[in-house]
Amino acid sequence: MRGTMRSRVSPEQFRQTSLFPRGLSAASRATEGTAALRPEEGPAAPVAPSPRPVAPPVPMPQRNLLPDEAPRIATRPPTREELWSRAESLAWRLSAELGMPVRLSVTDNRSTMVSFRRGSAVLALRLHHMFLDAPEPVVRAVADYAGRGHRTAGAILDEYIRGQQPRIRQMRRESDADLNPRGRCFDLQALYDATNRDFFQGLIQARIGWGRMPPRRRRKSIRLGVYDHQTREIRIHPALDTPEVPSFFVEFIIFHEMLHQLFPSTGRGGRRVHHPRAFRERERTFPHYAAALRWERENLGVLLRG
């Protein structure tokens, strides 16, 4: 999973904990406890156990089975109607727990398992489909983390996600956007190669490209760079591909995302630390570190409109 999601602009996001950055959740239907399905791969439906035999079966001679001959339990993928029913049930459970409407979108993401946007009257929530079968304590932890802002609930979600790793899609789909490093103003591959050579002795192994431009809307924060630990991919927000953005700032964002490969997230005191001390110390060695932070602070409005 993309264990270290970096939001470069909003000061609020420097305080995030656990594996889940605060994100923008796409609304589905504007009624209480509604749900929208987005996964293309859903959880397998449970298989009913066979009836217990009246008498024990007669032992039969057995031969050693090769690994590919091992008995398999037949399962069938859930139908869309079944997924919808589970999602709607989860949305109502969360709504009842929080006492407010919950608009739920179910995803098949490889990285962000939980993201949300809290409004004054509704919680817009995006969850990986693994949560459709979550036990009650995990559902309460989702409500506490996303609905009530209790950071300590993130530890429960971290533990649940670690136990559900096989259900996270590992491979990119053909429908996933390809990484294109060439932009109108900046060639990310050239900047990445120079940064890797000058600061990492060429040891970082990752692909880099521009992300997709999100829908135009007012926002309070922007994630300028993302590193995916599973696929070793770096995506840079296309808002930086303009003449107004200095090249040293784009280089700094690339440098920051490359550091995630050297310094992965760590767990400490029930919290997920995305930028450990060693990460921060190494980040300050960037030659234009102070200038990059100053430019970021002074041009936040421009970036948010981009």
N, C-alpha and C positions, 0 to 999 in steps of 0.2 A: 504494500500500500504506500501511497505517497505519504510518508510519515512526517514530512516537514514541509508544510505549506507556508510560503512566505508572502505576507502582505507588506509591501514596502512603504505604503503611504500612511494609512490610518494609525494614529497612536493607539487607538483602542485595540488594534490587532496585535500590538506588541505584548499585550497582557493575556493572550489566549493560552489555554492549557489543553491538555489531552490531545487526542489525535484529530480533533475536529475543529477546523477554522470556521469562524462565523462567515456564512455565505449568503447569497441571495437565492431564495427558493421560489421557483416558478409556481404561480398560483394555478390551481386547477378549477374547482368550482367554489363559488362564494357562499356556500351554505355550511352550517355547523357540522363538523366531523366528516368532511368530504375527502375523497381520495382520488388520485390520478395514477394510473399504471404507466410506467415507462420501461420496465425491464424487458429485455428480449430473452433472457434466460432466467427462469424462476426456480424456486426450490422444488426438489422432487417430492411428490406426495407420499405419505407413509403407506406401507403395505400392511393390510390386516393380517394378523397371525393365523396360521392354519389351525383347524380344530385339533385339540389334544386327542391322540388315539386312545381307545379303550384299553388295549393291551400293548405292551412294548413290542416293537417290530422284531422280527427274527434277524439276528445279525447276519450280514452278508459279507463275503470276502471283499476286502478293499485293496486297491492298488495305490501306489504313490501318485498323487496328482501333480502335474507340472503347474507352474504358476498360472499359465493361461488356461488351465483346466479347472481352476478353483471354482467352487460353486458361487453363483452370483444371486443376489436378491433382486428380483424384477421390480422395477419402479416405473412409473409413468410421469411425465412432466405435467404439472397442473395446467388446467385450462385457463384461459383469460378470465372466464367467469369466476373460477375459484380464486385466482389472484385478486380480482376486484373485491370479492367478498372478504378476503383476509385483510386487504388494505382498508376497506371501509370499516371493518370491525376495529382495526387498530386505531384509525382516526377517531372513532367514537370513544374508545377507551382513553385515549389521550385527552380528548375534549372533556370527558367526564372528570378525569384526574385534575385538569387545570381549571375547569369551570369557565372555559372560553372556547370559541370556535377554533378548529385546527384544520388547515388546508394541507393535505398530505400528498406528496409526490413520491412514488417509489422508483428507484433507479437501479441500474446494473453497473454503477461506476466501479472502476478498479482502484480508485484512490480515496476520494472523499466519501466516507460512510454516512456522515451526518452533517447537514448544513441547515441553517434556519434564518428566518428574519422575524423578529418580534415586533408586532405592531401594537397599537393601543387597544385594538378590539379583536385581533386575530393573530394566530401563530401560523406562519407559512413554513412548512417543514419538508425537507427532502431526506429520505432514508433509503439505505440499501435494502434490497429485498430480504436479506437475512433477518431483518427485524420483524418480518411478518409472522415469524414463529417464535419470537422472543418470549421468555417467561415473564411473569408479572414484575419481579424486581427490576428487570432490565427496562421494561416499559416505564416503570416509575422513574428510573434513572434518566430515560430520555425526556420525560416531562420535567424533571428537576433541572437537567442540564440546559435544554432548549427553552423551556417555558418559564422557569423560575430563576435561571442564571446561577444555579448552584454548581460551581466549578468542581467540587469534590465528586460529583456524580460522574465525571469523566473517567475516573478510575474504573468504575463498574462497566462502563461502555468499552473501555480499552480491553478489559479482560474478556468480555463477551466477544468482541471482534477477533481477538487472538484465537479464540476457540472455534471461530467460524471461517478461518482462512481458506479451507477448501472450497467454500462457496463464493469466493471472490474471483472474478474472471481474471485470468493471468495474461491472456493474449489480447492484442489489439484487434478489433474487428476491422474489416475492410471499409466499413462505413465511418470509422474514426478518421478525423481529419489528418492528412499527412503533414509531416513537418516540412515547412518550406522556409529556409533561412534567408532567402532574398526578399528584401522589402523595397519600398520606394526610395528610402534614404539610407538604410543600413543593411549591410550584409552580415548577418549574425554569425555565419560560419567563419568568416574572416576574423571577426572580433573574438570569437570563442578560441580559434586556433592561436591567436596572438596571446590571449590571456592564459591559456593552458601552457604555452611555451614560457612565458615570462614569469608566471607565479606558481606553476605546479609541475615544472619540469616535464610537461607532456604526459603526466600520469592520470589525469582525469579522462575517463572514458564515458562519453555521453553523446547523444544526438541533440541538436538544437534547432528550433524553428519558431516562427511567429504563431501565436495562438489565434483563435477566431475572434473577430470583433463581436462583442455582445450587443444585444438590442439597446437602442438609445433610450436611456431613462436616467432620471436623477438618482445619484448614488452618493453615499457618504464615505465610501472607501473603494479602493481599487487594488487588485492583486497584480503587481507588475511582473512577477516572475514566479514560476512553479517548477519544482524538480520532482520527477516521479522516480522513486527508488526502484520499483519493479522493472520498468522499461528503460531506466536510465535516459530519460528524456527531459529536456529543458524547454519550456515554452515561455516566450516573452510576450507581454501584452502589446497588441498592435498600436495602442495609443502612444507608444514611444517612437514609432516609425514616422516621425515628422521632423521638419527642419528646425523647429523650435527647441527640440531636445538635444543637448550637447552629447557628443559621442562618449565623453568620459562617464556620463551618467548611465548610458546603456551598458558600457563596460562594467560599471560597478554592479548593476543588477545581474549581469552574467557571472561576474566574480562571486557574488553572494550565492547564487544558485549552485555553482560548482562546489562551493564549500560544503553544501549539504551532503555531497558524496563522501567527503572526508570526515565529517562530523555529524553522524545520524542523530536522530532524536533519542533522548534518554528518559528513563522514568526515575522520578525522585519524589518521595513523600506522597505517592498516589497521584502525582501530576506528571504530564508529559511535557518535557522541556525540549522545544524545537530548536532553540539556539543556546546550547551549553556554553559555559565560560570559554572553553577553548575555541569555539566557533567565533564568539564575539572578539576575542583577542586577535585571531587571525584576520577577521574582517577589517579591523582597524589598521592593518598593514597596507591596505590598498592606498596607493599614492594620493588619490583624490578623494579620500574618505570624507573629510570635513566638507569639502566643496560639494560632494554629491548629496550629503545630507542637507546642506543649506539650500541647494537648488531644489531638492525635493520639497522642502518646507515652503519655499517661496512660490512654488508653481503647482501646489496641490490643486487649486481650482482649475487650472488648465488641464491637468491630467484627468480630473473627474469628468470634465466636459468632453474629453477625448473619447 
